[in-house]
């Protein structure tokens, strides 16, 4: 990885934390980066949930993922939001292990420093949410995350995310419908 | 509600439990039905997560939802999967309360008896998953659900689900991509 890569960041702009949940709520596949103090890693996760607008998120993972050791020890990660042009990268990351693979190098991804956590942002993604681990519910494999900073690439042309079906197929974002008026009474402030 | 309505069911066919998680994994908005022993109710939920293929799901809810009392007392519910033709129904259900509204009647939905739980299926939805409550994690408002039966309407023409963004807009399913071959090593049996 070149120095130019790790010192990038001009393409990501700060996203208000009050809007960060809108990146996860639609249920896209996400990339979760961690850093164990020596090397960064990435895993592909589809099992995510918004838990609060502040925002708080849950992900389901466990010791079967190599990233889990870094996540539980360092208690921080980044949720990076890939788009459909990265689908094969997303699937590739999900089908190899950080145990024996430098995934940033293998998939040509650029690690960028975050503001608040050591886990890297992924420059090629649409957005990145820096999170700290608020709780780990061991009996269910649920990791509760609190976002501490968020970034979005406002210039990125491809913005459609992908949704894993779980059978090896993926659904891309289609048309958008606006129901803001009907939902006005239910929307949180700052969204 | 007419007798014909509540004794329906011909349109729903049994779906193998091993496939039921594929209805939730893409992250669609779902309708959650409950029954408090007297009347059924429906809530709109976007905060869901698959936790296991068996399948096990999480939803985030709490006492702020009228349905929560029935859910926590009766310890069962149905996750019904609406499609884009029901978008205004989904938003309508999410912006009124079972406290003062019979939502089946108000939105012209048909309650059908399930196989294993008293909470009703919704005939107009693409699919219905009958669930029992396995755990409630009070400090996070997480309800852990185990599916006990699933049903799908194989004849339904509109099958595109909707994803809430959280800002009052909704994204409809678009194109589907097949990565079954790449993912073969990671797919659970029976999917």
Interface residues (C-beta under 8 A of the other chain):
Chain A: X19 X21 X22 X25 X26 X27 X28 X46 X47 X48 X49 X50 X51 X52 X53 X58 X59 X60 X84 X87 X88 X91 X92 X94 X95 X135 X137 X139 X140 X141 X142 X144 X160 X162 X163 X164 X165 X166 X167 X168 X169 X170 X171 X172 X173 X174 X175 X176 X177 X178 X179 X180 X181 X182 X183 X184 X185 X186 X187 X188 X191
Chain B: X19 X21 X22 X25 X26 X27 X28 X46 X47 X48 X49 X50 X51 X52 X53 X58 X59 X60 X84 X87 X88 X91 X92 X94 X95 X135 X137 X139 X140 X141 X142 X144 X160 X162 X163 X164 X165 X166 X167 X168 X169 X170 X171 X172 X173 X174 X175 X176 X177 X178 X179 X180 X181 X182 X183 X184 X185 X186 X187 X188 X191
